[in-house]
Amino acid sequence: MQIIKKVLNSSVVLVEDERGVERVLLGKGIGFAARPGDQVAPGSTDRVFVALDDADQRNLVELLAQIPGGFVELTRAIVMDAEKAGIELDAHIYLTLTDHLHFAVERQRRGLQVTNRLAWEVRTVYPREYEVGLRALGLLRDRTGVALPDEEAANIAFHLVNSEVGRPSVDSMRVVGLVSDITTIVTHAGGVTLDADDLHTRRFLTHLQFFAERLFSDRLAGQDEDLLFATMTAKHPRAVATAERIRAFVLAEHEVAISDEEVGYLALHIARAQSS
């Protein structure tokens, strides 16, 4: 049995079960004409209970008092689309993405343009999330009449990645930023042209994604006397030289020492990209 404690808007209510556990209940029209103390009728399949921690729940209640309820409905539609794409999301997304969508629409209406300089990297490093973001722009346009630029899909993808269940708890912005820095080094120092449609480029970018996630979660490989590194040094010295530039950059900028094993794998992918 679920009892309504507070009506947040026409689509969102705060409920409490017989054990005193509070949850947010989302459902189109669920809050219309509802009052605190009302029992929630056995629900239709389009309703969803969202279990938020206390801080997120307070913040969501405060947010929904300030913005139209349609934005949380939009977030729910995006979450459902992401789940169909195989992306499992933490409930925290209902707070962060709802807030972001409202801010993005208000920013666009005021004529404020913000460029996401990492859009290309996001599209290539997190393609599933980026595709969900693109479809989200269509939903947003249909529901609000506001057309956001395609690069906004990258911002939505950031929120999806940061809320994915099972992904290392690292900031996707830091991951993509490091990927961008490394691809710049490879392009300029290694003389490599990276093409997102090229198989070797996609493999390299995927390796960089996991490399960055491991780096920021302190899970890098630590072997210094590595056979792959020795082999790459002998056969592909140019690729190793570029990988060594990456090692020096990461040490200088992030104060993390990369092992020979990691440098060997970076050089392997750089060599493949150089030959493509």
C-alpha positions, 0 to 999 in steps of 0.5 A: 500500500502506497500513501501520497505524502506530497504532490510535487506536480501533475506527474510526480508524487512522493509516497510512503509504504506501510514500512515508512519507506519513502519513494518518488512515483512517476506517472503521467497525471498521477498527481492530478487532483491528488492530495496528501493522505490519498492511497495510490491505486494499483498502478498502470504499467507506465508508472515507475517508482524511483528510489533516491537517497535522502539528499537526492530526494530533497534536491529533486523535491526542491527542483520540481518546485521551480521548474515545469513538470514536463522536464521530469517526464522528458527525463523518464522518456530518455531513461526508458530509451536508454534502457531499451539500448541496454544502458542501465541507469542509477536513479540519480539521473532523474535529478541531474538530467532533469536539471540539465534539460531545463537549464539547456532549454532556458539557455537556448531561449535566452540566446546563450550559445555554449560550445562543447569542444569534446563533442567529437570525442564523446560521439566516438568514445560513448556511441550508445549514449550519444545516440540516445542523446540525439534521440533525446533532442528530438523528444525535447524539440517535440515537447518544448518546441526548442531545437538544441544543436546536435552537440547538446547530445554530447552533454546528455551523454555525459549525464547518462555515462555518469549514472550508468550502473556498473561503470567505474565511478569516474567523471566522464568529463575527465575521461573524455578530456584525457582522450582528447588530450591524447588524441591531440598528441597522437595527431601532432606528434605521431602524424596520425589522422584519426577517422571515426569511421576507421576500424583501427581508430575506433579500436584505439579510441575504445582503448583510450576510454578504458585506459582513462577510466582505469587511470582515474580509478587507480587500476592501471597495469603496473608491469615495467619489464614488459615483452610487448614494450620491448617488441614495440620498441624494436619494431615500431620506434616511432609509435613508442616515441609517441606513446612516451610523449603520452607517458610524460604528459600524464605524469606532468598533468595528472601525476600518474606514472604509466608502466611500460606495459601500458605504454606498450599497448598504447604504442600498439594501437598507435602503430595500427593507426599509423599504418591505416 
